[in-house]
């Protein structure tokens, strides 16, 4: 059921399970041993395909097409413009400035999901020459588009996507070696980790992730306990555009 404050009637994005050794926070959950084995060691059979991507550290946001309307959303599914946080209202402005790209990207009922990097959360980024939003999913209700479909659509509309590190089961050690300390998207602090996408017969089966054990969530956010402990009193902006002027 759709309603104005939550246009999809559901959350825009859920949580991804952690593989063993990943840093887990309150509310996080672990994947099954079998899921971890498929992602990092060996597929079940020829029908499986594993993709390993860089994990970026920002705010999960999305843009949906509902009844022909392009609607920027926060992770919980509410309109980004209604958020009490400035970073999400900035996302609304940026997304609406890019209305034509999103309108061409999405079919009715779809949403594009990505990481909004404008404000530093636990990782600072140099976004000079880079977009402040990186798309990692296109979804319809709870179904995800394949990696191939996602990257083709993103390329057509010139949206940034996470670096694709491997296309096979890969240990965490090997994946992080491919990623390097600062990754591929201008991180100024050690990057967060990796996401494993497991597809079966061309359809997304499940996602799992690994986050550095020493990662401190929200250490640059003034409203968090970690941010307060670090002496953060004001937002740290990786990218900034004045609210309300539709500037890119």
VOPAGU-2260 file (C-alpha; in pm, 1 decimal, decimal comma):
REM VOPAGU-2260
SITE   aa  ch    i         X         Y         Z
SITE  UNK   A    0       0,0       0,0       0,0
SITE  UNK   A    1     137,6     341,7     -97,3
SITE  UNK   A    2      94,9     660,5     101,4
SITE  UNK   A    3     241,7    1005,5      69,0
SITE  UNK   A    4     505,0     992,4     341,9
SITE  UNK   A    5     626,4     644,4     236,1
SITE  UNK   A    6     554,5     623,6    -139,4
SITE  UNK   A    7     667,0     261,8    -186,6
SITE  UNK   A    8     478,8     137,0     116,4
SITE  UNK   A    9     798,2     -48,7     219,0
SITE  UNK   A   10    1153,6      31,7     320,2
SITE  UNK   A   11    1363,0     142,0      23,9
SITE  UNK   A   12    1648,7     -91,6     124,6
SITE  UNK   A   13    1706,8    -361,6     381,9
SITE  UNK   A   14    2019,5    -487,6     556,5
SITE  UNK   A   15    2291,8    -714,4     417,2
SITE  UNK   A   16    2418,9   -1008,5     622,7
SITE  UNK   A   17    2782,6   -1020,7     737,3
SITE  UNK   A   18    3027,8   -1299,3     662,9
SITE  UNK   A   19    3253,5   -1432,5     945,0
SITE  UNK   A   20    3512,0   -1184,9    1066,8
SITE  UNK   A   21    3314,6    -879,0     958,8
SITE  UNK   A   22    3258,2    -600,9    1211,2
SITE  UNK   A   23    2894,8    -615,1    1317,0
SITE  UNK   A   24    2702,2    -338,6    1489,5
SITE  UNK   A   25    2373,6    -335,7    1681,5
SITE  UNK   A   26    2095,5    -482,3    1469,1
SITE  UNK   A   27    2333,6    -646,4    1221,0
SITE  UNK   A   28    2309,4   -1016,3    1142,9
SITE  UNK   A   29    2541,5   -1287,9    1011,0
SITE  UNK   A   30    2492,0   -1493,5     697,4
SITE  UNK   A   31    2483,1   -1872,4     704,3
SITE  UNK   A   32    2809,4   -2070,0     676,6
SITE  UNK   A   33    2690,4   -2201,1     340,0
SITE  UNK   A   34    2634,4   -1853,6     200,5
SITE  UNK   A   35    2980,0   -1744,9     317,0
SITE  UNK   A   36    3138,4   -2052,3     159,4
SITE  UNK   A   37    2977,0   -1991,3    -179,8
SITE  UNK   A   38    3086,3   -1625,3    -182,3
SITE  UNK   A   39    3444,2   -1677,6     -65,7
SITE  UNK   A   40    3544,6   -2034,9    -151,3
SITE  UNK   A   41    3345,6   -2232,9    -409,0
SITE  UNK   A   42    3017,0   -2203,6    -598,5
SITE  UNK   A   43    2753,8   -2477,0    -579,6
SITE  UNK   A   44    2765,3   -2554,9    -952,8
SITE  UNK   A   45    2784,2   -2391,9   -1294,8
SITE  UNK   A   46    2465,1   -2194,4   -1231,4
SITE  UNK   A   47    2628,5   -1969,5    -969,1
SITE  UNK   A   48    2818,5   -1648,5   -1035,9
SITE  UNK   A   49    2988,1   -1438,4    -767,4
SITE  UNK   A   50    3066,5   -1067,2    -803,3
SITE  UNK   A   51    3281,7    -880,2    -549,7
SITE  UNK   A   52    3240,5    -502,0    -525,1
SITE  UNK   A   53    3391,3    -218,4    -325,4
SITE  UNK   A   54    3173,1    -117,9     -30,1
SITE  UNK   A   55    3134,0     257,8       9,8
SITE  UNK   A   56    3057,6     438,8     333,4
SITE  UNK   A   57    2780,9     698,7     326,6
SITE  UNK   A   58    2403,9     712,5     357,4
SITE  UNK   A   59    2189,8     462,0     168,9
SITE  UNK   A   60    1938,6     651,9     -44,8
SITE  UNK   A   61    1726,3     576,5    -347,7
SITE  UNK   A   62    1523,0     731,7    -626,1
SITE  UNK   A   63    1193,2     568,1    -722,3
SITE  UNK   A   64     954,2     610,3   -1011,8
SITE  UNK   A   65     601,2     588,5    -872,0
SITE  UNK   A   66     302,1     675,7   -1092,3
SITE  UNK   A   67     541,2     856,6   -1321,6
SITE  UNK   A   68     685,5    1069,0   -1041,2
SITE  UNK   A   69    1058,4    1068,9    -964,4
SITE  UNK   A   70    1088,7    1053,5    -584,4
SITE  UNK   A   71    1417,5    1071,6    -385,2
SITE  UNK   A   72    1395,0     853,7     -73,4
SITE  UNK   A   73    1585,1     774,5     241,9
SITE  UNK   A   74    1665,1     415,7     333,6
SITE  UNK   A   75    1351,0     374,1     544,4
SITE  UNK   A   76    1136,5     467,8     242,6
SITE  UNK   A   77    1035,0     820,0     341,5
SITE  UNK   A   78    1081,8    1115,7     107,9
SITE  UNK   A   79    1433,8    1254,4     138,4
SITE  UNK   A   80    1301,5    1611,6     139,4
SITE  UNK   A   81    1122,3    1539,4     469,1
SITE  UNK   A   82    1437,0    1419,5     649,0
SITE  UNK   A   83    1554,0    1610,8     957,6
SITE  UNK   A   84    1910,1    1564,3     828,2
SITE  UNK   A   85    2053,9    1818,7     588,3
SITE  UNK   A   86    2247,2    1553,7     394,1
SITE  UNK   A   87    1922,2    1387,6     283,8
SITE  UNK   A   88    1762,8    1716,4     179,8
SITE  UNK   A   89    2077,8    1779,7     -24,0
SITE  UNK   A   90    2022,6    1440,2    -184,4
SITE  UNK   A   91    1671,0    1542,5    -279,7
SITE  UNK   A   92    1806,6    1856,5    -449,3
SITE  UNK   A   93    2081,2    1665,0    -631,1
SITE  UNK   A   94    1843,2    1391,9    -747,6
SITE  UNK   A   95    1586,8    1642,5    -875,3
SITE  UNK   A   96    1859,6    1834,1   -1058,1
SITE  UNK   A   97    1933,3    1499,0   -1226,8
SITE  UNK   A   98    1562,6    1427,9   -1283,9
SITE  UNK   A   99    1603,5    1356,2   -1654,6
SITE  UNK   A  100    1876,5    1096,4   -1596,4
SITE  UNK   A  101    1667,0     914,2   -1336,2
SITE  UNK   A  102    1356,0     933,9   -1552,5
SITE  UNK   A  103    1545,8     773,9   -1841,6
SITE  UNK   A  104    1707,6     517,5   -1610,9
SITE  UNK   A  105    1395,6     381,9   -1442,4
SITE  UNK   A  106    1082,0     202,9   -1556,1
SITE  UNK   A  107     759,2     250,2   -1364,5
SITE  UNK   A  108     777,8      80,4   -1022,1
SITE  UNK   A  109    1158,0      60,0   -1013,7
SITE  UNK   A  110    1399,5     234,7    -781,2
SITE  UNK   A  111    1772,9     299,0    -804,5
SITE  UNK   A  112    1959,9     254,5    -477,3
SITE  UNK   A  113    2300,9     395,8    -397,3
SITE  UNK   A  114    2540,9     543,1    -144,7
SITE  UNK   A  115    2513,8     918,0     -85,2
SITE  UNK   A  116    2864,1    1034,1       0,4
SITE  UNK   A  117    2805,5    1407,0      48,1
SITE  UNK   A  118    2860,8    1392,3     424,9
SITE  UNK   A  119    3138,3    1190,6     588,2
SITE  UNK   A  120    3006,4     910,3     810,1
SITE  UNK   A  121    3299,5     684,4     898,7
SITE  UNK   A  122    3510,8     755,9     589,7
SITE  UNK   A  123    3607,8    1083,4     426,5
SITE  UNK   A  124    3620,3    1103,5      45,0
SITE  UNK   A  125    3780,0    1332,0    -208,9
SITE  UNK   A  126    3494,5    1369,1    -458,4
SITE  UNK   A  127    3670,9    1608,4    -690,6
SITE  UNK   A  128    3571,2    1491,5   -1038,8
SITE  UNK   A  129    3341,2    1223,5    -893,3
SITE  UNK   A  130    2966,0    1215,3    -841,5
SITE  UNK   A  131    2849,6    1227,9    -479,1
SITE  UNK   A  132    2614,1     931,2    -532,1
SITE  UNK   A  133    2719,0     578,9    -633,8
SITE  UNK   A  134    2445,3     342,4    -756,0
SITE  UNK   A  135    2469,1     -21,2    -646,0
SITE  UNK   A  136    2119,8    -159,7    -709,0
SITE  UNK   A  137    1812,3    -124,8    -925,3
SITE  UNK   A  138    1512,7    -288,6    -758,4
SITE  UNK   A  139    1146,3    -359,5    -810,5
SITE  UNK   A  140     982,2    -422,4    -473,9
SITE  UNK   A  141    1222,5    -680,4    -318,6
SITE  UNK   A  142    1381,2    -805,6    -642,0
SITE  UNK   A  143    1726,7    -685,7    -751,0
SITE  UNK   A  144    1849,6    -642,6   -1106,7
SITE  UNK   A  145    2148,4    -853,0   -1212,5
SITE  UNK   A  146    2495,9    -700,0   -1198,5
SITE  UNK   A  147    2517,3    -698,7   -1577,7
SITE  UNK   A  148    2183,5    -523,2   -1613,2
SITE  UNK   A  149    2273,1    -272,7   -1342,9
SITE  UNK   A  150    2604,6    -176,1   -1498,7
SITE  UNK   A  151    2457,2    -145,9   -1848,5
SITE  UNK   A  152    2176,5      81,4   -1727,8
SITE  UNK   A  153    2415,6     287,7   -1514,3
SITE  UNK   A  154    2659,0     328,1   -1803,2
SITE  UNK   A  155    2382,1     445,1   -2037,2
SITE  UNK   A  156    2290,6     731,4   -1801,6
SITE  UNK   A  157    2646,8     796,1   -1678,3
SITE  UNK   A  158    2586,6     699,3   -1315,2
SITE  UNK   A  159    2879,8     596,1   -1097,8
SITE  UNK   A  160    2887,8     234,1    -974,2
SITE  UNK   A  161    3108,2      54,4    -719,0
SITE  UNK   A  162    3435,2     -89,1    -847,2
SITE  UNK   A  163    3398,9    -452,0    -956,1
SITE  UNK   A  164    3696,4    -632,2    -799,8
SITE  UNK   A  165    3638,5    -999,3    -886,2
SITE  UNK   A  166    3390,3   -1219,0   -1071,5
SITE  UNK   A  167    3448,4   -1543,8    -881,5
SITE  UNK   A  168    3447,7   -1672,6    -522,6
SITE  UNK   A  169    3719,2   -1473,6    -346,4
SITE  UNK   A  170    3856,6   -1481,7       5,7
SITE  UNK   A  171    3828,4   -1163,3     207,8
SITE  UNK   A  172    4208,0   -1135,3     213,5
SITE  UNK   A  173    4228,1   -1151,8    -165,6
SITE  UNK   A  174    3936,4    -911,9    -215,0
SITE  UNK   A  175    4087,2    -654,1      19,5
SITE  UNK   A  176    4423,0    -689,6    -153,3
SITE  UNK   A  177    4249,5    -606,8    -483,3
SITE  UNK   A  178    4071,9    -314,5    -319,5
SITE  UNK   A  179    4382,6    -164,9    -161,6
SITE  UNK   A  180    4391,2      61,2     140,8
SITE  UNK   A  181    4193,6     348,9      -8,8
SITE  UNK   A  182    3990,3     173,3    -277,8
SITE  UNK   A  183    3876,5     322,8    -605,3
SITE  UNK   A  184    3652,2     617,2    -515,2
SITE  UNK   A  185    3875,5     873,5    -349,9
SITE  UNK   A  186    3865,4     752,0      11,6
SITE  UNK   A  187    4088,8     954,0     242,2
SITE  UNK   A  188    4062,8     695,4     519,5
SITE  UNK   A  189    4102,1     317,0     488,6
SITE  UNK   A  190    3801,1     193,8     292,3
SITE  UNK   A  191    3523,4       6,6     464,1
SITE  UNK   A  192    3515,5    -334,4     299,1
SITE  UNK   A  193    3353,5    -537,9      22,6
SITE  UNK   A  194    3013,9    -666,3     -89,1
SITE  UNK   A  195    2962,7   -1011,1    -243,0
SITE  UNK   A  196    2671,9   -1049,1    -485,4
SITE  UNK   A  197    2575,1   -1409,6    -561,1
SITE  UNK   A  198    2361,6   -1471,1    -869,2
SITE  UNK   A  199    2207,2   -1798,4    -977,7
SITE  UNK   A  200    2091,9   -1851,0   -1336,8
SITE  UNK   A  201    2128,4   -1476,7   -1394,1
SITE  UNK   A  202    1911,5   -1372,0   -1100,5
SITE  UNK   A  203    2034,3   -1226,7    -772,4
SITE  UNK   A  204    2024,2   -1496,8    -504,4
SITE  UNK   A  205    2168,2   -1304,0    -209,3
SITE  UNK   A  206    2420,9   -1042,5     -95,5
SITE  UNK   A  207    2672,0   -1064,7     189,8
SITE  UNK   A  208    2936,6    -820,6     307,2
SITE  UNK   A  209    3259,4    -787,7     501,8
SITE  UNK   A  210    3347,0    -474,1     699,3
SITE  UNK   A  211    3687,4    -401,1     852,8
SITE  UNK   A  212    3687,9    -509,7    1220,1
SITE  UNK   A  213    3845,8    -177,8    1323,3
SITE  UNK   A  214    3586,7      31,7    1138,3
SITE  UNK   A  215    3408,0     280,8    1365,5
SITE  UNK   A  216    3061,3     361,9    1235,4
SITE  UNK   A  217    2967,5     728,0    1227,1
SITE  UNK   A  218    3292,3     857,0    1372,2
SITE  UNK   A  219    3256,5    1178,2    1166,1
SITE  UNK   A  220    2889,0    1238,2    1248,1
SITE  UNK   A  221    2831,8    1500,4    1520,7
SITE  UNK   A  222    2507,4    1337,0    1636,5
SITE  UNK   A  223    2657,6     993,3    1713,7
SITE  UNK   A  224    2835,4     881,4    2029,2
SITE  UNK   A  225    3140,3     793,1    1818,3
SITE  UNK   A  226    3140,5    1140,4    1663,9
SITE  UNK   A  227    3102,7    1311,3    2000,5
SITE  UNK   A  228    3386,9    1101,2    2141,4
SITE  UNK   A  229    3603,2    1213,8    1847,3
SITE  UNK   A  230    3516,2    1578,3    1913,9
SITE  UNK   A  231    3305,0    1622,2    1598,1
SITE  UNK   A  232    3068,2    1915,4    1645,4
SITE  UNK   A  233    2981,1    2006,6    1285,4
SITE  UNK   A  234    2912,9    1801,0     970,3
SITE  UNK   A  235    3217,1    1715,3     758,2
SITE  UNK   A  236    3123,7    1756,9     393,8
SITE  UNK   A  237    3283,4    1555,2     115,5
SITE  UNK   A  238    3057,0    1742,9    -128,2
SITE  UNK   A  239    2844,2    2047,1     -68,8
SITE  UNK   A  240    2575,3    2230,6    -262,7
SITE  UNK   A  241    2341,9    2492,9    -110,1
SITE  UNK   A  242    1997,3    2366,5     -17,6
SITE  UNK   A  243    1717,4    2468,6    -249,3
SITE  UNK   A  244    1902,8    2605,6    -550,9
SITE  UNK   A  245    1909,5    2279,9    -751,3
SITE  UNK   A  246    2284,8    2312,5    -803,0
SITE  UNK   A  247    2465,9    1997,3    -923,8
